[in-house]
Amino acid sequence: MFTRYSLSPGVFLEADVESLTYEHYVSSTQKESSGFISFLIGGGVRSHLGGNASVYVSALYNLSWDEPDSPYDDPWTIRAGVGFGF
């Protein structure tokens, strides 16, 4: 789940909540399933392609990254994509 707030036509703030279930090894032969919830905040830029299409790039900081069971190696997430409005 995420939300974006436009500061101007090409700049936005973003906040995300991510619920993740993943498997990891607890020994060389035994896997364990774990769950983790991440809270990410940051911002990005968006450029309109024409019509209702746009491209975006965002950089988000994971506020939950320092937890011992975090599945991520780095607190920063960079995302890019294409959006279509209806």
C-alpha positions in Angstrom: 0.0 0.0 0.0 1.4 3.4 -0.8 0.4 7.1 -1.1 1.9 9.9 -3.1 1.5 13.7 -2.6 2.4 16.0 -5.5 4.5 19.0 -4.6 4.5 20.2 -8.2 3.5 18.6 -11.5 6.9 16.7 -11.7 7.9 16.2 -8.0 6.2 14.0 -5.3 6.5 12.7 -1.8 5.8 9.0 -1.2 5.1 6.7 1.8 4.8 2.9 1.5 3.9 0.1 3.8 5.2 -3.3 2.6 4.3 -6.7 4.0 6.7 -9.4 2.9 6.9 -13.1 3.6 10.2 -14.7 2.7 12.3 -17.9 3.2 15.8 -18.0 4.5 18.3 -20.6 5.7 18.8 -21.0 9.5 21.3 -23.8 8.9 22.9 -25.4 5.8 19.9 -27.7 5.4 17.0 -26.0 7.2 14.8 -23.2 5.8 12.5 -21.0 7.8 9.7 -18.7 6.7 9.5 -15.2 8.2 7.4 -12.1 7.8 8.5 -8.5 7.8 6.7 -5.2 7.6 8.6 -2.2 6.1 7.8 1.4 6.4 9.3 3.4 3.5 9.4 7.2 3.0 10.9 9.4 0.3 10.2 11.2 -2.9 10.6 11.1 -6.6 10.2 12.8 -10.0 7.6 12.1 -12.7 7.6 13.1 -16.4 4.5 12.9 -18.6 4.8 10.9 -21.8 1.6 12.2 -23.3 -2.1 11.4 -22.8 -2.5 9.7 -19.4 1.0 8.0 -19.4 4.0 9.0 -17.3 7.4 7.6 -16.2 8.7 8.0 -12.6 11.7 7.4 -10.5 11.6 7.4 -6.7 14.1 6.9 -3.8 12.7 5.5 -0.6 14.3 5.0 2.8 13.2 2.0 4.8 12.5 3.1 8.4 12.4 -0.6 9.5 15.7 -1.6 8.0 17.7 -1.7 11.2 15.6 -4.5 12.6 17.6 -7.8 13.1 15.2 -9.8 10.9 15.2 -7.3 8.0 15.5 -9.2 4.6 17.2 -6.2 3.0 20.9 -5.4 2.8 20.5 -1.7 2.4 17.9 0.8 3.8 17.5 2.6 0.4 15.2 1.4 -2.4 15.2 2.9 -5.9 12.1 2.4 -8.0 11.3 3.3 -11.6 8.2 2.6 -13.6 5.5 3.7 -16.0 2.1 4.9 -14.9 -1.2 5.1 -16.7 -4.2 7.1 -15.5 -7.8 6.4 -16.4 
